[in-house]
């Protein structure tokens, strides 16, 4: 479990074994991790398989390569890194599992001094889990949805986010990993199992 508060970035160093292993360099976090422990990498929960000096080796499943950005990174790309949440840690962001729901595409940036506003196009299948002023994780960064439409959402990026995460390096056309709020996903699943979603739809149409 994570919070979406990023304090450290690492560098993508390359792939091994036909992109089934990703190499990540970090001077701080890698040294502290034990083999088998988890690390959120651009919002994706990975397990440390091996390490040599400051480079960690993590396995990538086919699911991860298909549904996240980690299977096609450019060499030297900065990665948002977050170690697992401890029981005594402050929950400054929101509950993030590191289980990415899919990717979105950056379609617009607007300068909002001192920060920026980012617009992200998303898969319509994720719409039930998104609400105005709700939480969303972009590349593992906990953000609040400022505006929501059927095809895109917008978030405000404060100066601290732009300097301490890789969101400040993104350009129009870049893909980002999206994780919707876990509470919303469980609620939607429960209501759909109970048939209450269909009831609400009928009420709305009557």
N, C-alpha and C positions, 0 to 999 in steps of 0.2 A: 504494500500500500504506500502511496506517495501523496504529496500535497500540491504539486504543481508550482512550487516556489523554487526557482532555479538560482543557485549560487555559484555553480561551477560549469565551465564548458571544457570539452575535450576536442581532439582532432581525429577525424577519420583517416586511417593510415592505409587502408586497402582491404582486399578480400583474399581468402584462401579457399582451396577445395571447391572450385566452381561456385563461389559466393555463398557457400554454406557456413563460412566463418568470417566474422567481421573483426577487424583490428582497430582498437580505439586507444589513443594516447591521452593520458592525463597525469600530471605531476602530483596530484593530491589523492583523488578518490581511488584510483587503481591500487595504490599501495595499501590503502586501508581495507580493501575488500578481501574476503576469504574466498577460496574456490567454492563455487556453488551458490554464493550469495547473489542477490538481485541488484540490478542497477537500471534505472529508467534512462533510456537513450533516445533523445528526441521524443519522449513520451511512450516509448516501447519498453516494456519490462523484459530484460534479458538476464541470463544467468552467467556468471563468470566461469569459463571453462578452464582457463589457464592465464598466466601472466608472466611477463618477462620485463623487468625493470618497470618502466612507466606505461607499458603497453598491455592492454587486456584483450583476451581472445574470447569471443562470444559466438555461440552457435545461432544460426538463423534458420528457422523452420520455413517450409514452403509457404505456409500461411503468412508468416511475417514478411517474406519477400513479395508476396502478392498484394497484401493489404496495407503495407506501410511504405514509407520512402527509403527504408534502410537497405533495400536490395539494389538501389541504383544511385549511390551517392558519388559526387565528384571528389577526387583526391584532395585532401586538405580541408574539407568542409568542416565547419565548427558544429559541434553537437551539444545540445543541452543535456547535462548529466544531473541526476538526482538520486542520492542513496535512499534506501527504504526509510519510511517513517518509523520513528521509535515511539514507544508508548508515552514517554515523557516529553515528546516534541510538541511545539506549538503547531496547531492546524491553521496556518495563516492563509492558505488557499482554499481548496476544497478536496474532497476525497477522490483521488486518482488511482486507478488500478494498474495502469500501464498496458491495458488490453485495448488496443486501438480499434475503433469502429470502422475506420476507412480514412481516405485522404480527401482533402479539399484543395481547391486551386485559388491562389491569390489573383483577384481580378482588378483590384484598385487600391491605391494608397492615397490618403488625403492628409496634408500637413495640418495638424492641430496644435500649434505651439503651446507648450514646449514638447508635445509628443506627436503622435500620428494616429490616424484611424485606418484600420485595415478592413478590407471587404473580401470575404471568402465564399466562393461558390461551393456548395455541398451536394452530396447525393440526396435526392428527395426521400429516399428510404430512411434517412436520419431525422426527418422533420418532426416525428412524434416525440422525440427526445429533446427538442430545443424549445426554449421559452424565452421571451424578452426578460432581460435582467437575470437570466439563469447562467449557470456555469458551463464552460466549455474548455477543454485543454487543447491548445495548439502546440504541436511539437513538445508536449509535456508541460507547457506553461499555462497556469491557471488564469483564465480570463473571464470577463463578464460580457454577455451578449448585449450590445447597446441597441442594435436594430436587427429585426428579423423579417425576412420575406420568404416566399415559397422556394426561392432558388439560392439565396445568399444571406449571410449574416455579417454584421460589422462589430468590431471590438475596438476599444481605445487602448493604445499602447503608450504607457507613461515613459518618461526618459529612462528610469531605472530598468524597465523591461527591455528597452532598445539597446542598452549598453551591457546588460548582464546575460542576455540570451541571444540566440541566433535569429530571433524575429527581426532584429534591426538590419540583418543582411539580406532579407528576403526581397524579391522583386516580383513584379507582375508576371504571372505564368508559373511561378514556383509552386510546388505541391507541399502541403503540410499534413502531418498526422493529426487526426481528430479523435478525441475521446469524449463522448457525451457524459453527462452527469449520471453516475451509477444509480442514484436514488430514483431518478426519472425513468431509467430503463427497467428497474425492478417494478416500479409502480405500473408502468405501461404493460408489462408482462402479466402482472397480477390481474389488472382490470380486464385485459383481453381474455384471460383464462376464465374469468367470472362472467364474461359476456356483457360487461358494463359499458364497454366502448361502443358497441352496437346500439345499446339503449340510449346513450348520450347522443349519438348521431341521429337517431330517430326523433329524439326530443328537439334537436336543433332544426330538423327539417319540418316538424309539425307546426 
